[in-house]
Amino acid sequence: MPDLGKYAFSVLMSYGLSFTLIICLVAYILYRNSRARNDLEKEERL
């Protein structure tokens, strides 16, 4: 890992926040996808 000097905390926090947001977005997309599939299957049964 490169020496980030006095900016290490800010840079690492930015990476951590970005990673967390990406994981949350992927989880939200997967949740909405499964919900939409269930709704579609329910409508097709009617």
mmCIF file of the N, C-alpha and C atoms, coordinates in Angstrom:
data_MODEL
# 
_entry.id   MODEL 
# 
loop_
_atom_site.group_PDB 
_atom_site.id 
_atom_site.type_symbol 
_atom_site.label_atom_id 
_atom_site.label_alt_id 
_atom_site.label_comp_id 
_atom_site.label_asym_id 
_atom_site.label_entity_id 
_atom_site.label_seq_id 
_atom_site.pdbx_PDB_ins_code 
_atom_site.Cartn_x 
_atom_site.Cartn_y 
_atom_site.Cartn_z 
_atom_site.occupancy 
_atom_site.B_iso_or_equiv 
_atom_site.pdbx_formal_charge 
_atom_site.auth_seq_id 
_atom_site.auth_comp_id 
_atom_site.auth_asym_id 
_atom_site.auth_atom_id 
_atom_site.pdbx_PDB_model_num 
ATOM 1   N N  . MET A 1 1  ? 0.851   -1.173  0.000   1.00 0.00 ? 1  MET A N  1 
ATOM 2   C CA . MET A 1 1  ? 0.000   0.000   0.000   1.00 0.00 ? 1  MET A CA 1 
ATOM 3   C C  . MET A 1 1  ? 0.897   1.237   0.000   1.00 0.00 ? 1  MET A C  1 
ATOM 4   N N  . PRO A 1 2  ? 0.584   2.192   -0.861  1.00 0.00 ? 2  PRO A N  1 
ATOM 5   C CA . PRO A 1 2  ? 1.414   3.396   -0.910  1.00 0.00 ? 2  PRO A CA 1 
ATOM 6   C C  . PRO A 1 2  ? 1.253   4.232   0.360   1.00 0.00 ? 2  PRO A C  1 
ATOM 7   N N  . ASP A 1 3  ? 2.283   4.999   0.656   1.00 0.00 ? 3  ASP A N  1 
ATOM 8   C CA . ASP A 1 3  ? 2.240   5.883   1.820   1.00 0.00 ? 3  ASP A CA 1 
ATOM 9   C C  . ASP A 1 3  ? 1.370   7.089   1.476   1.00 0.00 ? 3  ASP A C  1 
ATOM 10  N N  . LEU A 1 4  ? 0.272   7.259   2.180   1.00 0.00 ? 4  LEU A N  1 
ATOM 11  C CA . LEU A 1 4  ? -0.656  8.349   1.897   1.00 0.00 ? 4  LEU A CA 1 
ATOM 12  C C  . LEU A 1 4  ? -0.426  9.554   2.793   1.00 0.00 ? 4  LEU A C  1 
ATOM 13  N N  . GLY A 1 5  ? 0.473   9.412   3.726   1.00 0.00 ? 5  GLY A N  1 
ATOM 14  C CA . GLY A 1 5  ? 0.811   10.534  4.598   1.00 0.00 ? 5  GLY A CA 1 
ATOM 15  C C  . GLY A 1 5  ? -0.365  10.993  5.433   1.00 0.00 ? 5  GLY A C  1 
ATOM 16  N N  . LYS A 1 6  ? -0.531  12.291  5.521   1.00 0.00 ? 6  LYS A N  1 
ATOM 17  C CA . LYS A 1 6  ? -1.588  12.837  6.369   1.00 0.00 ? 6  LYS A CA 1 
ATOM 18  C C  . LYS A 1 6  ? -2.986  12.646  5.779   1.00 0.00 ? 6  LYS A C  1 
ATOM 19  N N  . TYR A 1 7  ? -3.069  12.216  4.530   1.00 0.00 ? 7  TYR A N  1 
ATOM 20  C CA . TYR A 1 7  ? -4.367  12.012  3.886   1.00 0.00 ? 7  TYR A CA 1 
ATOM 21  C C  . TYR A 1 7  ? -4.861  10.574  3.994   1.00 0.00 ? 7  TYR A C  1 
ATOM 22  N N  . ALA A 1 8  ? -4.132  9.730   4.664   1.00 0.00 ? 8  ALA A N  1 
ATOM 23  C CA . ALA A 1 8  ? -4.471  8.308   4.738   1.00 0.00 ? 8  ALA A CA 1 
ATOM 24  C C  . ALA A 1 8  ? -5.879  8.088   5.281   1.00 0.00 ? 8  ALA A C  1 
ATOM 25  N N  . PHE A 1 9  ? -6.232  8.749   6.359   1.00 0.00 ? 9  PHE A N  1 
ATOM 26  C CA . PHE A 1 9  ? -7.552  8.551   6.954   1.00 0.00 ? 9  PHE A CA 1 
ATOM 27  C C  . PHE A 1 9  ? -8.654  8.939   5.970   1.00 0.00 ? 9  PHE A C  1 
ATOM 28  N N  . SER A 1 10 ? -8.515  10.100  5.334   1.00 0.00 ? 10 SER A N  1 
ATOM 29  C CA . SER A 1 10 ? -9.543  10.567  4.395   1.00 0.00 ? 10 SER A CA 1 
ATOM 30  C C  . SER A 1 10 ? -9.685  9.637   3.196   1.00 0.00 ? 10 SER A C  1 
ATOM 31  N N  . VAL A 1 11 ? -8.563  9.215   2.658   1.00 0.00 ? 11 VAL A N  1 
ATOM 32  C CA . VAL A 1 11 ? -8.594  8.341   1.482   1.00 0.00 ? 11 VAL A CA 1 
ATOM 33  C C  . VAL A 1 11 ? -9.202  6.991   1.832   1.00 0.00 ? 11 VAL A C  1 
ATOM 34  N N  . LEU A 1 12 ? -8.778  6.405   2.944   1.00 0.00 ? 12 LEU A N  1 
ATOM 35  C CA . LEU A 1 12 ? -9.304  5.097   3.332   1.00 0.00 ? 12 LEU A CA 1 
ATOM 36  C C  . LEU A 1 12 ? -10.785 5.173   3.698   1.00 0.00 ? 12 LEU A C  1 
ATOM 37  N N  . MET A 1 13 ? -11.208 6.250   4.327   1.00 0.00 ? 13 MET A N  1 
ATOM 38  C CA . MET A 1 13 ? -12.631 6.422   4.636   1.00 0.00 ? 13 MET A CA 1 
ATOM 39  C C  . MET A 1 13 ? -13.446 6.572   3.351   1.00 0.00 ? 13 MET A C  1 
ATOM 40  N N  . SER A 1 14 ? -12.907 7.272   2.367   1.00 0.00 ? 14 SER A N  1 
ATOM 41  C CA . SER A 1 14 ? -13.598 7.422   1.086   1.00 0.00 ? 14 SER A CA 1 
ATOM 42  C C  . SER A 1 14 ? -13.742 6.080   0.383   1.00 0.00 ? 14 SER A C  1 
ATOM 43  N N  . TYR A 1 15 ? -12.670 5.290   0.392   1.00 0.00 ? 15 TYR A N  1 
ATOM 44  C CA . TYR A 1 15 ? -12.748 3.953   -0.194  1.00 0.00 ? 15 TYR A CA 1 
ATOM 45  C C  . TYR A 1 15 ? -13.769 3.096   0.548   1.00 0.00 ? 15 TYR A C  1 
ATOM 46  N N  . GLY A 1 16 ? -13.748 3.151   1.853   1.00 0.00 ? 16 GLY A N  1 
ATOM 47  C CA . GLY A 1 16 ? -14.689 2.361   2.645   1.00 0.00 ? 16 GLY A CA 1 
ATOM 48  C C  . GLY A 1 16 ? -16.129 2.758   2.390   1.00 0.00 ? 16 GLY A C  1 
ATOM 49  N N  . LEU A 1 17 ? -16.388 4.060   2.340   1.00 0.00 ? 17 LEU A N  1 
ATOM 50  C CA . LEU A 1 17 ? -17.742 4.541   2.082   1.00 0.00 ? 17 LEU A CA 1 
ATOM 51  C C  . LEU A 1 17 ? -18.203 4.148   0.681   1.00 0.00 ? 17 LEU A C  1 
ATOM 52  N N  . SER A 1 18 ? -17.325 4.285   -0.296  1.00 0.00 ? 18 SER A N  1 
ATOM 53  C CA . SER A 1 18 ? -17.676 3.907   -1.669  1.00 0.00 ? 18 SER A CA 1 
ATOM 54  C C  . SER A 1 18 ? -17.999 2.422   -1.759  1.00 0.00 ? 18 SER A C  1 
ATOM 55  N N  . PHE A 1 19 ? -17.176 1.593   -1.140  1.00 0.00 ? 19 PHE A N  1 
ATOM 56  C CA . PHE A 1 19 ? -17.402 0.151   -1.146  1.00 0.00 ? 19 PHE A CA 1 
ATOM 57  C C  . PHE A 1 19 ? -18.730 -0.186  -0.476  1.00 0.00 ? 19 PHE A C  1 
ATOM 58  N N  . THR A 1 20 ? -19.018 0.451   0.651   1.00 0.00 ? 20 THR A N  1 
ATOM 59  C CA . THR A 1 20 ? -20.268 0.209   1.369   1.00 0.00 ? 20 THR A CA 1 
ATOM 60  C C  . THR A 1 20 ? -21.474 0.610   0.526   1.00 0.00 ? 20 THR A C  1 
ATOM 61  N N  . LEU A 1 21 ? -21.400 1.759   -0.132  1.00 0.00 ? 21 LEU A N  1 
ATOM 62  C CA . LEU A 1 21 ? -22.513 2.207   -0.969  1.00 0.00 ? 21 LEU A CA 1 
ATOM 63  C C  . LEU A 1 21 ? -22.739 1.273   -2.154  1.00 0.00 ? 21 LEU A C  1 
ATOM 64  N N  . ILE A 1 22 ? -21.676 0.792   -2.757  1.00 0.00 ? 22 ILE A N  1 
ATOM 65  C CA . ILE A 1 22 ? -21.821 -0.139  -3.878  1.00 0.00 ? 22 ILE A CA 1 
ATOM 66  C C  . ILE A 1 22 ? -22.483 -1.430  -3.415  1.00 0.00 ? 22 ILE A C  1 
ATOM 67  N N  . ILE A 1 23 ? -22.075 -1.955  -2.260  1.00 0.00 ? 23 ILE A N  1 
ATOM 68  C CA . ILE A 1 23 ? -22.682 -3.177  -1.720  1.00 0.00 ? 23 ILE A CA 1 
ATOM 69  C C  . ILE A 1 23 ? -24.164 -2.947  -1.428  1.00 0.00 ? 23 ILE A C  1 
ATOM 70  N N  . CYS A 1 24 ? -24.503 -1.794  -0.866  1.00 0.00 ? 24 CYS A N  1 
ATOM 71  C CA . CYS A 1 24 ? -25.907 -1.482  -0.566  1.00 0.00 ? 24 CYS A CA 1 
ATOM 72  C C  . CYS A 1 24 ? -26.735 -1.381  -1.842  1.00 0.00 ? 24 CYS A C  1 
ATOM 73  N N  . LEU A 1 25 ? -26.189 -0.760  -2.870  1.00 0.00 ? 25 LEU A N  1 
ATOM 74  C CA . LEU A 1 25 ? -26.912 -0.650  -4.136  1.00 0.00 ? 25 LEU A CA 1 
ATOM 75  C C  . LEU A 1 25 ? -27.142 -2.020  -4.770  1.00 0.00 ? 25 LEU A C  1 
ATOM 76  N N  . VAL A 1 26 ? -26.149 -2.875  -4.741  1.00 0.00 ? 26 VAL A N  1 
ATOM 77  C CA . VAL A 1 26 ? -26.301 -4.223  -5.300  1.00 0.00 ? 26 VAL A CA 1 
ATOM 78  C C  . VAL A 1 26 ? -27.360 -4.996  -4.524  1.00 0.00 ? 26 VAL A C  1 
ATOM 79  N N  . ALA A 1 27 ? -27.332 -4.897  -3.199  1.00 0.00 ? 27 ALA A N  1 
ATOM 80  C CA . ALA A 1 27 ? -28.332 -5.591  -2.379  1.00 0.00 ? 27 ALA A CA 1 
ATOM 81  C C  . ALA A 1 27 ? -29.729 -5.064  -2.680  1.00 0.00 ? 27 ALA A C  1 
ATOM 82  N N  . TYR A 1 28 ? -29.874 -3.756  -2.839  1.00 0.00 ? 28 TYR A N  1 
ATOM 83  C CA . TYR A 1 28 ? -31.176 -3.157  -3.144  1.00 0.00 ? 28 TYR A CA 1 
ATOM 84  C C  . TYR A 1 28 ? -31.681 -3.619  -4.510  1.00 0.00 ? 28 TYR A C  1 
ATOM 85  N N  . ILE A 1 29 ? -30.795 -3.663  -5.486  1.00 0.00 ? 29 ILE A N  1 
ATOM 86  C CA . ILE A 1 29 ? -31.186 -4.109  -6.827  1.00 0.00 ? 29 ILE A CA 1 
ATOM 87  C C  . ILE A 1 29 ? -31.626 -5.568  -6.797  1.00 0.00 ? 29 ILE A C  1 
ATOM 88  N N  . LEU A 1 30 ? -30.896 -6.413  -6.083  1.00 0.00 ? 30 LEU A N  1 
ATOM 89  C CA . LEU A 1 30 ? -31.283 -7.823  -5.985  1.00 0.00 ? 30 LEU A CA 1 
ATOM 90  C C  . LEU A 1 30 ? -32.618 -7.982  -5.270  1.00 0.00 ? 30 LEU A C  1 
ATOM 91  N N  . TYR A 1 31 ? -32.848 -7.189  -4.229  1.00 0.00 ? 31 TYR A N  1 
ATOM 92  C CA . TYR A 1 31 ? -34.123 -7.228  -3.509  1.00 0.00 ? 31 TYR A CA 1 
ATOM 93  C C  . TYR A 1 31 ? -35.274 -6.816  -4.422  1.00 0.00 ? 31 TYR A C  1 
ATOM 94  N N  . ARG A 1 32 ? -35.104 -5.719  -5.157  1.00 0.00 ? 32 ARG A N  1 
ATOM 95  C CA . ARG A 1 32 ? -36.165 -5.263  -6.059  1.00 0.00 ? 32 ARG A CA 1 
ATOM 96  C C  . ARG A 1 32 ? -36.413 -6.266  -7.173  1.00 0.00 ? 32 ARG A C  1 
ATOM 97  N N  . ASN A 1 33 ? -35.367 -6.912  -7.667  1.00 0.00 ? 33 ASN A N  1 
ATOM 98  C CA . ASN A 1 33 ? -35.506 -7.907  -8.718  1.00 0.00 ? 33 ASN A CA 1 
ATOM 99  C C  . ASN A 1 33 ? -36.329 -9.091  -8.232  1.00 0.00 ? 33 ASN A C  1 
ATOM 100 N N  . SER A 1 34 ? -36.032 -9.591  -7.039  1.00 0.00 ? 34 SER A N  1 
ATOM 101 C CA . SER A 1 34 ? -36.785 -10.736 -6.528  1.00 0.00 ? 34 SER A CA 1 
ATOM 102 C C  . SER A 1 34 ? -38.231 -10.349 -6.242  1.00 0.00 ? 34 SER A C  1 
ATOM 103 N N  . ARG A 1 35 ? -38.438 -9.145  -5.760  1.00 0.00 ? 35 ARG A N  1 
ATOM 104 C CA . ARG A 1 35 ? -39.806 -8.683  -5.496  1.00 0.00 ? 35 ARG A CA 1 
ATOM 105 C C  . ARG A 1 35 ? -40.596 -8.546  -6.802  1.00 0.00 ? 35 ARG A C  1 
ATOM 106 N N  . ALA A 1 36 ? -39.965 -8.017  -7.834  1.00 0.00 ? 36 ALA A N  1 
ATOM 107 C CA . ALA A 1 36 ? -40.634 -7.874  -9.126  1.00 0.00 ? 36 ALA A CA 1 
ATOM 108 C C  . ALA A 1 36 ? -40.960 -9.240  -9.724  1.00 0.00 ? 36 ALA A C  1 
ATOM 109 N N  . ARG A 1 37 ? -40.040 -10.199 -9.586  1.00 0.00 ? 37 ARG A N  1 
ATOM 110 C CA . ARG A 1 37 ? -40.310 -11.551 -10.084 1.00 0.00 ? 37 ARG A CA 1 
ATOM 111 C C  . ARG A 1 37 ? -41.505 -12.174 -9.380  1.00 0.00 ? 37 ARG A C  1 
ATOM 112 N N  . ASN A 1 38 ? -41.554 -12.020 -8.057  1.00 0.00 ? 38 ASN A N  1 
ATOM 113 C CA . ASN A 1 38 ? -42.672 -12.578 -7.297  1.00 0.00 ? 38 ASN A CA 1 
ATOM 114 C C  . ASN A 1 38 ? -43.988 -11.932 -7.709  1.00 0.00 ? 38 ASN A C  1 
ATOM 115 N N  . ASP A 1 39 ? -43.988 -10.621 -7.893  1.00 0.00 ? 39 ASP A N  1 
ATOM 116 C CA . ASP A 1 39 ? -45.198 -9.928  -8.327  1.00 0.00 ? 39 ASP A CA 1 
ATOM 117 C C  . ASP A 1 39 ? -45.631 -10.398 -9.715  1.00 0.00 ? 39 ASP A C  1 
ATOM 118 N N  . LEU A 1 40 ? -44.660 -10.586 -10.609 1.00 0.00 ? 40 LEU A N  1 
ATOM 119 C CA . LEU A 1 40 ? -44.970 -11.037 -11.960 1.00 0.00 ? 40 LEU A CA 1 
ATOM 120 C C  . LEU A 1 40 ? -45.525 -12.458 -11.947 1.00 0.00 ? 40 LEU A C  1 
ATOM 121 N N  . GLU A 1 41 ? -44.931 -13.333 -11.156 1.00 0.00 ? 41 GLU A N  1 
ATOM 122 C CA . GLU A 1 41 ? -45.441 -14.701 -11.056 1.00 0.00 ? 41 GLU A CA 1 
ATOM 123 C C  . GLU A 1 41 ? -46.849 -14.717 -10.479 1.00 0.00 ? 41 GLU A C  1 
ATOM 124 N N  . LYS A 1 42 ? -47.108 -13.851 -9.528  1.00 0.00 ? 42 LYS A N  1 
ATOM 125 C CA . LYS A 1 42 ? -48.435 -13.771 -8.926  1.00 0.00 ? 42 LYS A CA 1 
ATOM 126 C C  . LYS A 1 42 ? -49.469 -13.312 -9.962  1.00 0.00 ? 42 LYS A C  1 
ATOM 127 N N  . GLU A 1 43 ? -49.095 -12.340 -10.788 1.00 0.00 ? 43 GLU A N  1 
ATOM 128 C CA . GLU A 1 43 ? -50.002 -11.848 -11.825 1.00 0.00 ? 43 GLU A CA 1 
ATOM 129 C C  . GLU A 1 43 ? -50.230 -12.896 -12.909 1.00 0.00 ? 43 GLU A C  1 
ATOM 130 N N  . GLU A 1 44 ? -49.202 -13.657 -13.249 1.00 0.00 ? 44 GLU A N  1 
ATOM 131 C CA . GLU A 1 44 ? -49.345 -14.673 -14.288 1.00 0.00 ? 44 GLU A CA 1 
ATOM 132 C C  . GLU A 1 44 ? -50.248 -15.814 -13.838 1.00 0.00 ? 44 GLU A C  1 
ATOM 133 N N  . ARG A 1 45 ? -50.318 -16.073 -12.538 1.00 0.00 ? 45 ARG A N  1 
ATOM 134 C CA . ARG A 1 45 ? -51.174 -17.136 -12.030 1.00 0.00 ? 45 ARG A CA 1 
ATOM 135 C C  . ARG A 1 45 ? -52.648 -16.762 -12.094 1.00 0.00 ? 45 ARG A C  1 
ATOM 136 N N  . LEU A 1 46 ? -52.933 -15.472 -12.134 1.00 0.00 ? 46 LEU A N  1 
ATOM 137 C CA . LEU A 1 46 ? -54.340 -15.041 -12.140 1.00 0.00 ? 46 LEU A CA 1 
ATOM 138 C C  . LEU A 1 46 ? -54.996 -15.195 -13.463 1.00 0.00 ? 46 LEU A C  1 
# 
